[in-house]
Amino acid sequence: MSRGLLGEDGLAEISPHLPDLTDLRDIILNLSPGFLPIKFPPESSIPIAAACLHDALRSVEDATYAFHEILAHRAWYLEKRGTPNETVAIFFSKFYADDVALRLYSAGEHLANALVFMLEVSKHDLERYQKKNRISLQVVVGHYLINEHPNNPVTKAILKLVKSKEWLKTIKYRNDWVHNQPPTVEGIGIVYERRNRWVISEHGALLSFGGGDKPSHKIEDIVSVVRLALFLFIEVLMEVTRYYTELITEKGSSFA
């Protein structure tokens, strides 16, 4: 089952609710990983950051497409279709919201790699921040920047993500999706928590049948959270990219 065509008018209704990537795309695609090394000494890692920014852009483009499909499927199954089908609308909304969360996490890792290269951070520099419960590079780099470069413009940009409830909820949603039980959503059938279903009391053990458990999320909340996280990440990526363009202009001119 898939959605029908919305037509030009339907797509026009969706467009204002999507991020505009035009400026970000223009800036990043003009950062050539093939030509930037000419302006730097062989040992410099600064030019490598350009390739990471390209990867982050691709992930953001994919996440934007996935969010577009959330809106398109909701429009089709709730408004444009002859007979509304809320269950299918929720199913596809969750399917593409999962994709937004996964790709935003990936974009965050690409951005963290970009920061490591552009700031010439060594593995030794990061060692003290690599604790057992910190698996992702973005978390390690975030702690490094906050502690070692608190006044750097990129640190201030990254702090927007660190302080964002929506970003943290999106990353948690992704982490649960990957490492734990996938988040359950109201409206697409009975769901079950991973728990012992026997209830032990002083009177003995009781087992109830049927009914399932209360879902942990509502689709409207998920869609709202990933949307805000997407827009915020694009803002942060733009700020870091602008910093990088200034950096390569300043640093590169001294070696050219």
FINU-204577 format. One record per residue: residue in one letter; x, y, z of N, C-alpha, C in turn. Coordinates in steps of 0.001 Angstrom, whole numbers, plus 500000, padded with zeros to 6 digits. Example, Ala and Ser with C-alpha at 12.3 -4.5 7.8 and 13.67 -1.06 7.14 Angstrom:
% FINU-204577
   rest      nxx      nyy      nzz     caxx     cayy     cazz      cxx      cyy      czz
      A   513190   494310   507800   512300   495500   507800   513200   496700   507800
      S   512850   497750   507080   513670   498940   507140   512900   500030   507870
% end
This chain:
% FINU-204577
   rest      nxx      nyy      nzz     caxx     cayy     cazz      cxx      cyy      czz
      M   500844   498810   500000   500000   500000   500000   500880   501241   500000
      S   500544   502220   499174   501305   503447   499108   500348   504606   498894
      R   500833   505805   499067   499966   506964   498919   499748   507308   497454
      G   498693   508060   497191   498432   508532   495846   499136   509849   495591
      L   499027   510348   494373   499652   511607   493995   498859   512777   494566
      L   499562   513747   495105   498896   514897   495707   498648   516018   494706
      G   499382   516005   493603   499242   517077   492635   500017   518312   493054
      E   500108   519273   492161   500885   520480   492442   500323   521255   493633
      D   499018   521336   493731   498410   522074   494837   498701   521402   496178
      G   498606   520079   496209   498892   519351   497439   500336   519490   497870
      L   501260   519419   496914   502676   519585   497227   502982   521008   497683
      A   502274   521979   497098   502460   523376   497489   502027   523610   498931
      E   501032   522851   499384   500581   522974   500768   501626   522444   501740
      I   502383   521441   501319   503400   520826   502178   504671   521666   502236
      S   505042   522256   501125   506326   522928   500985   506675   523914   502105
      P   505746   524775   502546   506107   525744   503595   506494   525113   504925
      H   506150   523842   505112   506432   523161   506380   507768   522407   506352
      L   508507   522542   505243   509786   521865   505086   510937   522867   505186
      P   512103   522433   505669   513249   523346   505714   513754   523656   504314
      D   514256   524873   504132   514856   525283   502863   516361   525042   502946
      L   516847   524121   502158   518271   523736   502202   519109   524452   501145
      T   518526   525381   500424   519206   525992   499285   520546   526619   499672
      D   520557   527497   500662   521785   528196   501050   522820   527219   501608
      L   522364   526311   502463   523283   525330   503044   523910   524470   501957
      R   523097   524022   501023   523583   523182   499927   524610   523938   499070
      D   524321   525191   498767   525228   525977   497932   526596   526144   498584
      I   526591   526417   499888   527857   526637   500593   528667   525352   500684
      I   528029   524271   501116   528769   523024   501322   529270   522435   500007
      L   528449   522465   498975   528872   521874   497708   530005   522663   497055
      N   530198   523909   497472   531332   524699   496976   532612   524443   497761
      L   532499   523640   498815   533683   523245   499582   534193   521931   498991
      S   535185   522006   498168   535656   520827   497443   536714   520061   498221
      P   536402   518836   498662   537411   518020   499345   538603   517700   498456
      G   538430   517818   497127   539519   517519   496199   540493   518663   496006
      F   540014   519897   496150   540870   521049   495889   541351   521772   497146
      L   540607   521662   498252   541005   522351   499481   542412   521991   499971
      P   542847   520718   499858   544184   520370   500363   545322   521163   499727
      I   545094   521742   498567   546146   522526   497902   546594   523689   498777
      K   545688   524220   499565   545987   525395   500373   546533   525067   501760
      F   546718   523787   502040   547153   523388   503369   548367   522460   503288
      P   549149   522412   504350   550281   521475   504384   549783   520040   504414
      P   550585   519087   504004   550148   517687   503908   549619   517094   505210
      E   550147   517566   506341   549752   516973   507619   548455   517553   508186
      S   547906   518577   507553   546715   519220   508085   545459   518375   507832
      S   544624   518293   508869   543360   517560   508733   542195   518491   508386
      I   542441   519778   508358   541361   520748   508143   540587   520492   506849
      P   541242   520208   505721   540481   519976   504491   539553   518755   504553
      I   539880   517777   505394   539071   516557   505469   537667   516867   505985
      A   537558   517941   506766   536254   518307   507320   535229   518563   506224
      A   535693   519017   505064   534760   519302   503965   533996   518051   503556
      A   534691   516914   503494   534022   515659   503122   532974   515279   504166
      C   533269   515542   505447   532303   515241   506513   531072   516128   506396
      L   531268   517390   506024   530137   518296   505851   529275   517876   504666
      H   529914   517353   503623   529160   516803   502490   528276   515647   502966
      D   528845   514783   503806   528083   513641   504326   526925   514108   505204
      A   527182   515123   506043   526128   515654   506904   525001   516245   506060
      L   525372   516945   504992   524365   517517   504100   523490   516427   503485
      R   524106   515361   503017   523337   514263   502414   522360   513660   503424
      S   522819   513483   504644   521936   512926   505675   520772   513859   505953
      V   521039   515156   505977   519987   516145   506210   519007   516171   505031
      E   519522   516066   503821   518640   516015   502650   517724   514798   502721
      D   518294   513662   503114   517495   512444   503242   516449   512578   504346
      A   516853   513183   505478   515914   513379   506585   514787   514323   506175
      T   515115   515325   505383   514103   516268   504898   513115   515569   503972
      Y   513635   514702   503110   512751   513920   502241   511824   513038   503078
      A   512373   512403   504105   511561   511539   504964   510468   512354   505655
      F   510798   513571   506099   509782   514393   506741   508719   514832   505729
      H   509155   515104   504506   508202   515404   503433   507200   514264   503278
      E   507683   513035   503334   506799   511887   503169   505842   511707   504345
      I   506261   512121   505537   505324   512121   506665   504129   513002   506329
      L   504419   514226   505900   503353   515178   505596   502515   514706   504408
      A   503177   514144   503404   502467   513694   502208   501534   512531   502528
      H   502012   511573   503302   501171   510428   503650   500013   510842   504552
      R   500267   511762   505470   499186   512229   506339   498133   512981   505526
      A   498610   513791   504584   497674   514531   503737   496828   513572   502902
      W   497476   512547   502360   496750   511623   501494   495739   510782   502272
      Y   496199   510158   503353   495339   509211   504059   494332   509867   505004
      L   494546   511146   505338   493605   511809   506230   492726   512832   505531
      E   493186   513350   504352   492450   514444   503716   492093   514188   502253
      K   493049   513732   501466   492849   513656   500017   492162   512370   499565
      R   492374   511323   500299   491814   510033   499931   490291   510039   500089
      G   489621   509248   499279   488165   509189   499356   487661   508865   500744
      T   488224   507810   501353   487856   507409   502710   489087   507521   503605
      P   489081   508388   504600   490259   508530   505475   490616   507211   506149
      N   491912   506995   506330   492387   505786   506999   493460   506192   508003
      E   493040   506457   509227   493941   506974   510258   495023   505968   510629
      T   494670   504689   510676   495648   503661   511051   496827   503633   510090
      V   496536   503672   508793   497607   503663   507791   498398   504971   507847
      A   497700   506088   508089   498388   507372   508209   499390   507341   509363
      I   498994   506747   510481   499894   506641   511639   501064   505714   511317
      F   500765   504595   510659   501829   503641   510311   502913   504316   509474
      F   502516   505001   508401   503506   505628   507535   504178   506817   508206
      S   503449   507528   509034   504058   508642   509767   505178   508136   510675
      K   504913   507026   511359   505949   506454   512225   507106   505920   511401
      F   506799   505271   510290   507849   504710   509431   508835   505794   509018
      Y   508318   506913   508556   509207   507981   508083   509789   508807   509237
      A   509081   508897   510357   509647   509579   511523   510848   508804   512063
      D   510745   507470   512058   511897   506642   512425   513086   506982   511540
      D   512825   507150   510253   513890   507437   509303   514513   508803   509580
      V   513682   509797   509902   514210   511121   510240   515152   511021   511432
      A   514722   510311   512476   515538   510182   513687   516860   509477   513399
      L   516800   508405   512617   518014   507649   512298   518996   508504   511500
      R   518485   509248   510535   519364   510051   509683   519892   511275   510417
      L   519130   511826   511344   519639   512934   512136   520774   512479   513052
      Y   520638   511287   513606   521742   510752   514409   522993   510612   513549
      S   522827   510069   512355   523950   509917   511438   524559   511275   511090
      A   523704   512261   510828   524188   513603   510520   524996   514169   511689
      G   524543   513883   512906   525275   514334   514086   526661   513733   514180
      E   526789   512467   513806   528107   511822   513805   529009   512420   512727
      H   528437   512710   511553   529233   513345   510492   529708   514729   510932
      L   528827   515470   511597   529202   516798   512074   530295   516711   513130
      A   530196   515727   514017   531228   515541   515041   532581   515245   514398
      N   532574   514408   513370   533822   514132   512649   534368   515392   511993
      A   533474   516199   511421   533905   517451   510799   534587   518359   511811
      L   534039   518431   513008   534620   519278   514043   535990   518782   514472
      V   536133   517471   514581   537428   516893   514942   538495   517279   513916
      F   538155   517186   512635   539119   517498   511589   539389   518992   511470
      M   538338   519812   511505   538547   521248   511287   539275   521909   512451
      L   539087   521365   513673   539769   521917   514840   541066   521183   515150
      E   541389   520215   514303   542629   519415   514436   542742   518809   515829
      V   541665   518145   516235   541603   517479   517537   542203   516086   517398
      S   543111   515743   518262   543763   514434   518195   542990   513406   519031
      K   543288   512131   518786   542684   511074   519592   543039   511238   521054
      H   544260   511699   521312   544706   511927   522687   543845   513002   523360
      D   543489   514028   522610   542659   515104   523162   541308   514583   523630
      L   540783   513573   522945   539445   513066   523240   539427   511956   524283
      E   540587   511406   524601   540641   510218   525455   539942   510401   526801
      R   540152   511529   527439   539588   511735   528778   538066   511863   528757
      Y   537502   512072   527573   536051   512229   527445   535381   510973   526891
      Q   536152   509950   526608   535613   508700   526081   535362   507724   527220
      K   534214   507857   527843   533832   506987   528942   533017   505818   528407
      K   532834   504812   529239   532150   503588   528806   530731   503850   528307
      N   530046   504821   528907   528655   505073   528528   528538   506100   527406
      R   529663   506485   526829   529651   507430   525721   530165   506728   524472
      I   529230   506204   523710   529590   505444   522524   529689   506342   521302
      S   528758   507275   521169   528722   508096   519962   529781   509188   520007
      L   530351   509482   518849   531381   510511   518744   530808   511881   519057
      Q   529557   512134   518682   528983   513457   518903   528907   513796   520382
      V   528667   512797   521222   528632   513039   522667   530033   513334   523183
      V   531013   512571   522731   532401   512765   523161   532905   514138   522725
      V   532683   514484   521468   533149   515768   520951   532426   516917   521644
      G   531138   516732   521925   530390   517769   522628   530985   518082   523979
      H   531286   517057   524759   531899   517263   526079   533286   517890   525934
      Y   534030   517472   524934   535361   518044   524702   535263   519538   524422
      L   534384   519927   523524   534258   521337   523150   533799   522189   524325
      I   532813   521706   525060   532279   522475   526183   533351   522729   527238
      N   534222   521740   527445   535253   521863   528472   536532   522529   527986
      E   536911   522295   526739   538194   522779   526236   538082   524060   525396
      H   536953   524260   524751   536782   525434   523886   535415   526072   524124
      P   535136   526506   525349   533799   527007   525678   533395   528266   524911
      N   534365   529060   524462   534047   530318   523788   534126   530234   522272
      N   534442   529063   521758   534510   528902   520310   533095   528984   519727
      P   532911   529670   518591   531580   529764   517976   530935   528408   517701
      V   531736   527399   517354   531131   526093   517067   530608   525444   518354
      T   531266   525719   519478   530775   525197   520752   529428   525806   521084
      K   529294   527091   520854   528019   527761   521113   526922   527203   520208
      A   527297   526845   518985   526326   526238   518069   525913   524854   518564
      I   526891   524046   518970   526616   522692   519449   525780   522720   520723
      L   525971   523745   521546   525199   523848   522782   523699   523969   522502
      K   523338   524485   521328   521926   524557   520966   521320   523160   520899
      L   522104   522196   520399   521625   520817   520355   521598   520209   521758
      V   522669   520455   522504   522781   519876   523843   521625   520329   524739
      K   521202   521582   524572   520153   522145   525417   518745   521948   524862
      S   518642   521361   523689   517336   521190   523048   516652   519912   523527
      K   515479   520041   524107   514713   518865   524528   514328   518018   523318
      E   513987   518700   522231   513564   517974   521036   514705   517173   520436
      W   515911   517752   520406   517063   517019   519870   517367   515809   520744
      L   517398   516010   522056   517712   514910   522964   516648   513819   522902
      K   515377   514220   522762   514305   513226   522625   514447   512446   521329
      T   514849   513138   520264   515033   512463   518974   516165   511449   519046
      I   517262   511820   519685   518392   510895   519817   518011   509717   520709
      K   517277   509988   521788   516824   508888   522646   515890   507963   521876
      Y   514990   508550   521092   514070   507756   520273   514863   506846   519355
      R   515891   507399   518710   516742   506597   517808   517463   505500   518586
      N   518004   505851   519752   518755   504871   520544   517857   503720   521001
      D   516645   504052   521427   515708   502990   521815   515355   502128   520606
      W   515145   502765   519465   514801   502066   518222   515876   501056   517851
      V   517138   501434   518093   518268   500574   517695   518641   499574   518778
      H   518717   500045   520020   519318   499225   521072   518316   498550   522008
      N   517113   499092   522089   516136   498547   523026   514857   498162   522281
      Q   513770   498072   523004   512501   497819   522334   512116   499057   521526
      P   511768   498896   520250   511351   500056   519445   510190   500772   520122
      P   510190   502103   520110   509106   502852   520750   507736   502430   520221
      T   506803   502244   521122   505449   501841   520730   504589   503090   520513
      V   503667   502990   519565   502865   504143   519168   501387   503812   519237
      E   500623   504744   519736   499178   504585   519845   498519   504643   518468
      G   497588   503732   518222   496782   503816   517011   497070   502798   515936
      I   498057   501933   516159   498350   500936   515118   498321   499506   515665
      G   497467   499294   516652   497287   497935   517148   497769   497746   518573
      I   497548   496552   519077   497957   496207   520439   499475   496129   520529
      V   500026   496680   521598   501479   496638   521809   501766   496018   523175
      Y   502950   495459   523289   503351   494814   524527   504726   495294   524961
      E   504831   495610   526249   506134   495938   526817   506914   494653   527066
      R   508222   494790   527097   509067   493643   527418   509177   493545   528942
      R   508248   492836   529539   508236   492708   530996   507604   491391   531398
      N   507865   491009   532627   507228   489829   533196   505756   490150   533432
      R   504868   489351   532866   503449   489665   532924   502758   489091   534168
      W   503492   488325   534953   502940   487833   536219   503006   488952   537260
      V   501939   489129   538014   501900   490093   539109   501937   489309   540414
      I   503008   489522   541188   503205   488773   542430   502727   489615   543604
      S   501890   489021   544428   501416   489694   545639   501435   488713   546798
      E   501006   489196   547962   500983   488313   549140   499948   487207   548992
      H   499046   487387   548032   498010   486389   547809   498396   485379   546723
      G   499579   485587   546128   500022   484656   545101   500354   485359   543793
      A   500393   484600   542723   500744   485139   541408   499502   485245   540544
      L   499381   486379   539866   498212   486624   539029   498671   486950   537609
      L   498019   486363   536640   498334   486621   535235   497069   487054   534508
      S   497117   488280   533962   495966   488773   533208   496203   488526   531721
      F   495117   488365   530977   495229   488032   529568   494639   489154   528701
      G   495286   489354   527527   494746   490264   526521   494910   491732   526881
      G   494581   492564   525928   494574   493996   526194   495863   494720   525896
      G   496989   494038   526027   498266   494676   525769   498607   495748   526789
      D   499562   496626   526426   500021   497692   527311   499777   499051   526672
      K   499864   500087   527478   499660   501440   526978   500854   501843   526108
      P   500623   502303   524878   501733   502738   524020   502498   503899   524646
      S   503767   503968   524370   504620   504986   524987   504569   506324   524273
      H   504078   506364   523021   504084   507605   522252   502779   507802   521481
      K   502480   509047   521199   501450   509416   520243   502144   509946   518997
      I   501614   509646   517830   502303   509988   516595   502470   511496   516435
      E   501501   512270   516901   501611   513725   516777   502824   514245   517534
      D   503092   513666   518697   504243   514090   519497   505553   513731   518803
      I   505617   512531   518230   506829   512104   517531   507116   513015   516350
      V   506094   513271   515546   506270   514113   514361   506721   515513   514757
      S   506131   516065   515804   506506   517404   516263   507953   517453   516734
      V   508360   516441   517468   509719   516406   518014   510764   516278   516905
      V   510570   515355   515968   511581   515169   514923   511621   516370   513983
      R   510489   517027   513786   510472   518227   512947   511338   519323   513562
      L   511132   519606   514843   511906   520651   515506   513388   520291   515551
      A   513691   519009   515774   515087   518565   515786   515727   518743   514419
      L   514983   518453   513353   515491   518605   511991   515822   520064   511700
      F   514899   520960   511975   515128   522382   511714   516298   522909   512544
      L   516388   522480   513799   517472   522949   514660   518822   522452   514167
      F   518889   521178   513772   520171   520652   513312   520644   521385   512062
      I   519734   521685   511162   520098   522416   509946   520660   523788   510303
      E   520060   524437   511287   520560   525733   511755   521980   525600   512296
      V   522215   524585   513110   523540   524367   513693   524556   524009   512607
      L   524167   523158   511678   525063   522780   510587   525461   524007   509771
      M   524534   524911   509534   524837   526134   508810   525849   526981   509576
      E   525671   527106   510882   526594   527906   511689   527997   527312   511681
      V   528092   526002   511809   529405   525351   511779   530034   525487   510392
      T   529245   525367   509352   529753   525486   507986   530287   526887   507728
      R   529590   527900   508194   530067   529280   508028   531377   529498   508778
      Y   531463   528921   509968   532724   529003   510717   533848   528346   509926
      Y   533544   527223   509335   534561   526489   508568   535029   527287   507349
      T   534122   527936   506666   534515   528739   505500   535434   529882   505913
      E   535159   530476   507071   536045   531534   507581   537397   530954   507974
      L   537362   529760   508553   538606   529116   508987   539510   528780   507809
      I   538950   528215   506769   539801   527833   505630   540294   529063   504871
      T   539524   530151   504912   539990   531391   504293   541171   531960   505063
      E   541068   531924   506393   542143   532446   507242   543358   531535   507235
      K   543153   530260   507504   544270   529312   507591   544873   529029   506227
      G   543996   528843   505233   544477   528464   503925   545305   529543   503257
      S   544965   530797   503500   545695   531889   502834   547135   531965   503294
      S   547409   531457   504489   548784   531529   505003   549681   530453   504402
      F   549067   529461   503709   549865   528392   503103   549834   528445   501580
      A   548887   529205   501040   548731   529242   499582   549941   529843   498882
% end
